[in-house]
Amino acid sequence: MQSLAVQARWLTKRLEIHLLGNHLFANAKALVFAGLFFQGEEAEAWLHKGLAIIARELPEQILADGGHFERSTMYHALAFEDMLDLCNIAQVYAPTRHAQIKGWREVARKMRGWLTAMCHPDGEIGLFNDAALGIAPSVAELLGYADRLALAGPQVQAAQFRHLASSGYVRLEAPDMLALLDVAPIGPDYLPGHAHADTLTFECSFHGQRVFVNSGTSCYGISAERLRQRGTAAHNTVVVDGENSSEVWGGFRVARRARPLSLKISHENGDRIACSHDGYRRLPGQPVHRRTWFVNGQLRIEDAVSGRFGHAQARFHLHPDVKVQLVAGGSTVSLALPDGHEIRCEVERGVASLEPSTYHPRFGVSQATHCLVVELVDGLSVVRIDWN
């Protein structure tokens, strides 16, 4: 077996080669732990290297709103656990020894606030980009760990609306309704490996139950199923001419990618969030998708596609526990929740149909469900959702 010194030197070299993504925190954390556990010149060098990496990368990888720069809720949770571990060991072994340590607790507080903002009423994360339950510790476990370190989250007003502006998400609440809106870039330009083609998607819970869900992530590697789960059609957004809004390929690659445009937020007579993206401009007719969410006792979702295109579909994937029925000549969709509540979706513009779909809340899990598909008419669809 290699000595600890040999292993640490190997790890240091690896870190000089590969300093991207969530691996940074785990690897740099190992150097900090080794440097604090042991004494002597070599241990001090490990500590210096780990602290230097964290000091350099933390401002880039953790955004101003506390979100991880890859925009994956799962990888954010993993990075948050590493940040809590760093705060924990610094508190015990080096509370005042290194200037770099002083800002860690504030970063952890912001990360906690972002994580809680991106959760459903069931207490777990929304599934944005590569995300699945059961990989990172549960949100309850992470919050309990933070509480034991006396790391309360930032003071946030108990408002119906919260804009995580740096990462590009919106939390929108009304009585018995929660929506998580994606108006974000897919991730850093140089590290899109965990990105999905999901621009302008959303997830929504009613009466504490997840109803509209992204498909999640059940597998990695290079396969048709991996590609499908990353594709636009597996998310609650608009597919134009059967294309993905961002060109996902391989297992962890993205070519041309969608960028959000012209975000407008207003609170007159309700909450209105409107945003466009340019992901389809690479197509011959240069179409642009614009989506508007409006909440005022009901949730109204309007999708508009400008430019030349053949056909476009707005897709709304349902949680497997939701029973769906298309009624009233195809313009009304009834959603029955397990607790007996009923949600009504009125398709005010567009042509509605139901398709089989699958949901992947955990790795290795595929659950049968349904997707409400609304074909845009003259470039427009409008769906009104009533949960009262």
N, C-alpha and C positions, 0 to 999 in steps of 0.2 A: 504494500500500500504506500502511495506517495505521502511524504511528510506534509504537514499543514503549510509549511513555508513554500514548498514546491507547488502545491495546489494554488496557493494565493498568488504566486508569481504567474502561473498559467492563467488564472482568472483575470489578473491585471492586464495581461496581453490581450485576452479575449475582449475585454472592455474597450481597449484602444481600437479594436477592429469593428466592434458591433455595439453601438451606443444608442440604438433606436428603439422606440416603442416601449411597451410596458416592461420588457426585459431589463431595461435600464435600472428600474427601481430595485428589482430583486437582486441584480448583480452588484450594484453599488451598495445596497444594503448589506450584502455579505462582506464586502470589504470593511465597511464601517463597524459591523459587529466584530469581525476578527481583530480590527485595530483597537477596539475598546476592551475586548476580553483579555488581550495579551499586552505585555509590556516589552519595551525594547525598541531598537531602531527600526527593525523590519515591521513590527506592528504599527509603529508610528507612520511608516511609509504607506501601509495599507490604508490606514485611517485617512491620511492626507489625500490619497488617490480617490477614495470613495467620496469624501466631502467635496473635493474639487469637481467630480463628475456631477454630483447632485446640485452644487451651486451653479454650475453652468447650464444644466438641462432643466432644472425645476421651473424657472421662469418661462421656458418655452413650452414644456409639456403640460403644465397646469395653467390653464387660462385664467384671465382675471375674474371670471365668474365661478371659478373652482372646478370647471370641467376638464377632463383629460382630453388632450388635443386630437385623439383618434375618434372622438365622438361615439365611442361604444360604451354603453352603460355597464356592460360586464367588465371590460378592461378598466373602466374608471373604478369599479369596486375593488378590483385586484390591486390597482395602484394605491387606492385609499388604505387598504390593509397594510401595504408596505410602508406607507407614510405613517400610519399609526405605530407600526413596529419601530420605525426610526425615532419617533417622538418618545416612545416608551423607553428604549435603551438610552437615549440621550438624557432623559429625565433621571435615570438611575446612575449612569456612569459618568456623564459629562454635562451637568446642568448649566455650567457657565464657561466651559473650557474653550469652546470654539464659536466664533462669531456667526458661522454659517448656520448653526443650530437654532439661533434665536428666532428666525422666521418660520421654522417648520410648523409650529403649533398653529400659527395663523393660516398657513396653507392648508393644514389638515381641517381646520374649521370651515374654510371655504369649500373644500372637497365634500365635507359632510353635508353642507347646505345644498350643493348641486345634486348629490345622490338622493337626498330626500325629495327634492323637487321633481326628480325623474321617476318617482315611484307611483304605482297605482294604489287605490285604497286597500288592496290586499297586502300592502306593505312590501311588495317586491318591485324590481325594476321593470320599466318598459323595455321592449326588445327592439333596440335601434342599432343598426349596423350589426357586426358579429356580436351576438348577445344570446345567452341562454342561462337559465336558472341552474343552480347546483354546481357551478364551476367556482365562482367566488364565494366567500362566506355570505350567508344571508344578510340582508340589510339589518335585520334585528341584531344579529351577532356583531356586525360592524358598529352599529350605534351603541350597543352595550360596551364594546371595547373602548370607543371614544368617551363614553360617560365615565368609565373607570379611570381614564386619563384626564378627566375634567376638561374635555374638549367639547364644549357646547358649540352648536352651530351658530352662524351669524344671525343677528336679530333681523327677522323678516316680518313685515307687517302681515297680518292675517287677511290678505287681500284675495280677490278672486283671480287675479292675474299676476303672473310673474314671467318676465322676459329674461332668459339667460343669454344676454346679448353677445358675449364673447364666443360661446360655443354654438349658438344659433338654435336654441329650443325655446318653446313657450309652454308654460303650464297655465291652463285655463280652467277655472272652477266655477261651478254654479251649484245650487242645491241638488244633491243626488247625481251630479255629473262631474267628471274630470276628463279633460282632454290634454294630451301631450302632443305638441305640434312640432314638426321638423322643418325649420326654415334655415337649415345649416348647410355649410359646405360638407362634402363627404368626408373630409379629414385633411391633414396636411398634404400638400402636393407631393412631397417626397416620400410619404409613408401611407399609401391608401390601401394597404393589404387587408384591413378589416372592414373596408367600406362596402356598403350595398348601394345599388342604384335606386335609392329610396327618397330622393329629394321631394319635399312637400308631402310626405306621408304623415300619418298621425295614428295615435292609439287613443281609445276612449273607453271609460268605464261609466256605467250607470248603476245607481243603487248599490255601489260597492262591488259590482261584478264586471270583469273585463268583457267587453262586447266586440269592439273593433280592434283587431290585433294584427301586427306584422307577423310574418310567417315564422320568425325566429331562426335558429341555426341548429341543425342536428348533426352536421358533419363538416370536417375540413378536408384538405387534399384536393386532388384534381378529378372531378367527376361531373357528369351532367347534372346530378342532383345538387351538388354544391353551387354550380353556376345558376341553376334555376332559383335556388333560395336567395341568391344575391341579386337576382333580376328584379326589374321594376314591377313585373306582374305579381310578384309575391308580397307586395306592399300595398298600402292603402293610398294610392296615388294614381296618376293617369299614365296610361301606355298609349303612345302614338305610333301607328303603323307597325305594331308588333315589336318595336325597338325598345331597348333599355335607355333610360335617361342618361346614364353613365355607362361607358363601355367596359363592363366587368369581364375579365377573362382569366384563364388559368385558375389557380386556387386562390391567389391573393394579389391579383393584378388589376389595374384600371388604366385604360387608355384615355380617350377624351372624356371629360367628366362635366357634369352639370354644376353650375354655380348659381346660387340664389341672387335674385335681382329685385330691386324696387320694393323692399319690404315697407309696408304701411300699417301702422297700428293706431287705432282710434277707440275711444270709449264713449262715443256719443250714442245715447239710446241703446247701449249694450257694448259688448266687446267685439271689435272687428279686426281681424288680422288678414292681410292680403300680401301675397308674395308670388313672384314669377321665378322661373329658372330658364337657362339657355341651353340645357342639355340636348334638345332636339334641333338646334340650329344647324347641326352638321348635316341634317337631312336635306334633300333637294329643295323643299319648299320653305326651309328655315322656320318651322313652327316654334312657337313659344307657349309654354303652359303657364297659366296664372290661376291660382287658387285663392278663394276667400272663405274664411270661416267667420261666421257671425253668430253670437250667442246673445239672446234676449228672451229668456224663458224657453226657447227652443234652440237647436243647433242647425244652422243652415250652411250647407257647403256648396259653393258654386265653383265650377271648373270651366275655364275658357281656354281654348287653344286657337291662337291666331296664326296666320301664314297658311301655306298650302300643305295639305296632308290628305291621306285617303280616309282613315278612320281613327277614332280615339275612344278609349274606354276608361272610365273612372272605376276603380276596383275597391271594394270594401270587404275585407276578410273578417269572418266572424269567429269568435271563440267557440270551441267545440261544445261547450255547455249551453250555448244559445240555440234554441229551436227556431227555425226560420220558415215563413210561409209567404208566398207571393199571392196577393189577393187583389180584388177590385180591378180586374182587367189588366193587371200587371203594373199599375202605377203605385200601389201601396204594398209595403213589405212589413209583415208583423214579426217581431222578434220576442220570443217568450224566454224570460230568464228563469233560472232554477228556483228562485224564491217566489215566483208567481207574478212578478212585475212584467208588464208588456211594454215594449218600445215600438213606436210606429214610425216608419220611414216613408215619406211621401216623395215620390220621384216627380217633381214639378216640371222638369225638362229633361228629356232623354228617354231612352228605351231600356227598361230593366229586365234582367234575367238572373238566374241562379246557376252557378257552376260548382262542381265539387272542388274542394281545395284541401290542403293539409296544413297543420300547425305543428311547430317544432319548439316547444318551450324548453327542452333539454337536449343535450347531445345524445344521439342514438334513439330519439323519440320522434315518432310521426303519428299525428292524430288526424283522423278524418274530420273535415268540417265543410263549410260552404263559403262561397264568395258571392256577394251581390255585385253584379257587373252592370254599369249604366253606360250605354253607348251615347256619346255626345251627338246632338242634333244641331247642325249648322254651327259646330264648334262650341257648343255650350251644354252643360248639364247642371241641374240644380236638385239637390236632395235636402229635404227638411226632416229633421229628426225630433220627435216629441217623446219625452220620457215621463211626463207628469200624469 
